[in-house]
């Protein structure tokens, strides 16, 4: 009887449980540290993403993956893997830019919904005080006779009623955007293991191979991802809600609303991350042959284009084809 993905992943985890737990907790604490920057300004957390956060997550993936090859996890190894993220071969492992842009689309979509809901809530609770203040703000915004200071004064009138409204409207979509971002970079990171298993190659050829594999198996890969990793998204949502409740009920300062949502969204992930890394490795192994086939198709397509554009002898064609082939997987990094 064929072993399920979950059983395979747990067996893999048990072989090196101590190392998986250490990396998982360390990764979780690092994410909390990165999210803490949002207490200063959420833009700092965003700016840290491509230069610190994603390279660290990459190093964590690689460190766990090489446990199978009996390579111990050390600080120096983590540092090498961290800087390896910037190697052209691994560029695009998380599709970070695409994930960020689609997360922005999710954010603005939910912000429209949050605006409709919160406007109704504030109008029902504060009546004309809110509606009149809102109308005055719109009039002031479009009037050339009023200054920036006038807008600030309106936002702070009635104990900051309008300011609180806009903080809620801009913060409530955050959990959905963050959850989408987590899912997007995680799903894309399946290709990271394929990149580890090939000799350094032309980046465009790698993208062709990965694109071909995802196009053919995306729906199946997505089902396997959700089957194993749904707790990651649930923990992020629960943490976001907890952060929002702390801001509203404990700190009672709307100014910390978005920062605590961002911090909460990653604060519980350390619980699941030790299992997550084993899950991702197992998902990759299920589609390893598919990635190899994608690589073969990509090489054949490139060769065909070259051969059609250049008159080559049979010997030159064979030499060119050999130059595109990869060695056996699991090259030393």
N, C-alpha and C positions, 0 to 999 in steps of 0.2 A: 504494500500500500504506500502510495506516494505521500511523503511528509508534507504537511502544510507549511506555508510561509512563516506563520507565527511560531510553529514548533521549531523550524529550522533556525529562525532568528534567535529564539530563546536558547537553543543548544549552542549557538555561536557565542551568545552573551555569557553563558555559564563557563565556557572554556577560559575566558579572561575577564571574569566579572569585576574583579578588583580594579583592573585598568579601565574598563568601560565606565565604572562608577566614578572613578577619579576624574577622567576626562569630562564626563557628563556634568558633574557638579562644578568643575572648574569652568566649563563652557557657560553653564547657567549663571555663575557668579560674574563672569566677564560680561555677559549680556546685561545683567543688572547694573553693573558699573557703567556700561555704555549708555544705558537708558537714564541713569542718574544725571547725565549731562543735560537732559531735558528740563531739570529743575532750574538750570540757568537759562537755557533757551533751547527749544526743541530742534532748532536748526543745527546745534552742535552735534546732536545725536545723528542727524541725517548726514552731516559732513564727515562724521567718523566712520560711517558705514563702508564706503569703498576702500578706505585706507587702513582701517584697523579692524572693524568688526568682521567683515567678510573674509579677509585674510586669516583671522584667527579661527573662524569656523572651518575654513578650508584646512588649516593645520590640524584641527581636531578630527575632521573626517579622515585625513591621511594617516594620522597617528593611530587611530583605531583600526584602520584597514590593514596597516602593516603589522598588526599584532598576529595576524595569521601567518606571517612570514617570520615570526619570533623576533621582531625588531622591538626592543624595549622603548618605552615612552620616557624620554628625558627632556629637560628644558632646552638643551642644544638642538635636539631633533625637532622639537616644536618650533624653534626659531628658524631652522632651515626650511621646514614646511611652510611657515608663515611667509617668508620671502619668496618661496617657490610659487606662491599664488600669482605673482607678477610676471612669471614666465609666460611668453606668448602662447605656449601649449595649453595653459590653464586659463587663459583669458576668456571670460564668458562662461566659466563653470557654473555660476549662479544666475547668469543673465540678469545682473543687478539693475542695469538701466531700464530694461524692459519691465522688470518687476516693479520698479519704482514708479514708472509712468502709468502702468495699469493700476497700481495702488492709488495713484492720484485720481484716476478716473473713478475708481470705487469710492474714494473719499468725497469727491464733489457730487457724485450721484447720491450718496447717503446724506450729504450736507443739505441738499435740496429737501429731502424727506425730513431731516431734523428741523429745518427752518419752518416747514409747514406745521409740524407737530408742536414745536416750542412756541410759535406765534400764537397758536390756539390756546396753549396752556397759559401763557403770560396774559393774553387778552382776557381769559376767563377768571384769572386770579387777581389781576390788577386793573381790569376795566379800562376806563378812559385815561387813567394816569399813564398806562402803557401805550395805548393807541395814539394819544396826542403827542407823547414824547417821540414815538416812532415817526409820526408825520412830520414833526418839527425837524427831526434828524435828516429825513429825506430832503425836505425843503432847504435846509442849511447846506447839505452836501452839494446840491445842484445850483446853489446861489453863489454868484461871484463876489457878492458883497460881504460874505461871512468868511472868517479866517479858520485856520486849523484849530485854534484855541476854542472857538465857538463849538466845534464838533466835539472836542474833548469835554467841554463843560456839559454838553447835552448828554454825553455818555455817562457822566458821573452824577447827573441830577437824580433825585429820588433814590439816594443811596446806591447809585451805580446800577439802576434797574436795566438800562439798555446795554450797559457793558456786560452785565451778568448774562443777559439774553444772548449776546453775540459770542460770549465765551462758551456757553452751552451748545450753541448751533455749530461752532467750529470744532468743538471737542467730541461731541457724541459720535461723529462718523469715524473717529480715530480707531476704535477697536476693530472695525470691519476692514479698514485699510491696512492695519497692521497684520491682521489674520491673513488677508490676501497676500501680503508681502511675504510672510513666513511660508505660506504654502508655495508661492511662486518660486522663491529661491531654493526651497527644499526639493520640489519636484524637478527643477532644472539640475540640481546637484547629483542626480543619478548619473549624468554624463561625466561627472568628475572622475568616477572610477574607471570609465573607459579611457579617459585621458591619461590616467595613471598606468594603464596597461598597454600603452603603445610607446614605441620609440619616438623621441622628439620628431615632430612632423610639421608640415606646412599648416599654419593655422586655418587657412581657407579650406583645406582638405578635411581637417578635423570637423569644421563646422558643417561641411557637406554630409559627412558620415553621420554625425549626430542628428542633423536636420532630417535626414532620410529615415533614421530609426524612429525618431519621435513621431514623424508624420505617419508611419505605418502602425506603431504600437502605442500611441499616446493614450487611447481610451483604456486599454488593458493595464498599462503602467499606472494610470491615474487610479483605477480601481484597487490595484495592489497597494498603492501609496496610502489611500484612505483606509484600507482594511487594516493596515499596521500602524499608521501614524495619526489617526483621528484624535487621540488624547492630546497631542501637541496643540491642536487648534482649540480644543475644549479648555485646556489649562490657560491658554492665552486669553480666551474670552472671560473665564472666571476671574483671572487676575485683573483684567481691565475693569470688570464690574466692581471688584473689591477696591481697586484704586479710586474709582469714581465715588464710591460710598464713603471712603475715608476722607476724600476732599470735601464732600457735602456734609457729612454727619460728625466727623471728628475735627478736622482742621477748620471747617466752615469758612473756607476762603476759595471763591470761584477761580481766583488767579492761579491756583495749583491744579485745577481740574484736568487740563490736558496733560500736564507733566506726570501726574499720578496715574492717569490712564496708561500712558506710555510705559511708565515704570512697572505698573501692575501687569501689563501685557506679557512681560518676560520674566516676572518674579517667580513664577511657579514652574517654569520650563525645566529647571534642573531636576525635577522629580522624574521626568520622562526621558531626558536626553541620553542617559546611559543605554536605554533600550533602543532609542531612536537610531543611534549610529549603527548598531547591529542590524536593525531593520533595513536601513538604506543599502547596506552591503548585500543583504540577501535579495533585495529587489533588483540590484544591479546584476547579480549572478543569474537570476532568472532570465534576464535579457542580454546576457553577455554575448551569446551567439548572434543575437539580432544586431548588436552594435558591430560585431565583426563583419556580418553580412553588409551592414550599412557602409562600413569602411571599404569593403570589396567593391560595392556598387559605385561609391564615390571615386575610387581609383580607376575603375573601368571607364567611367564617364570622362574623367580628366584625360586619360590615355586616348580615348576616342577623339576628343576635341583636338588634342595635340597631333595625333596621327592624321586627322583630316585636314589640318592646316599646314603640316610639314611633311615633305616627302622623305620618309625614313626607310632604311633597309631593315630586313627581318632581324638582323643582329642588333641594330640600334633600338628597335622596338622592344626586344627582349631585355636589353640592358636598361631601358627606361622603365619598363614594367617592374623589374627587380628592384630598382631604386625606390619605388613607391611602396614596396611591401614592408610590413612590419615584422620585427622579430617576435619571438615567443613572449607572451605577456609576463607582467611582474618584473620589469626591468628595475635595476637598482636605481634609486632616485639620485 
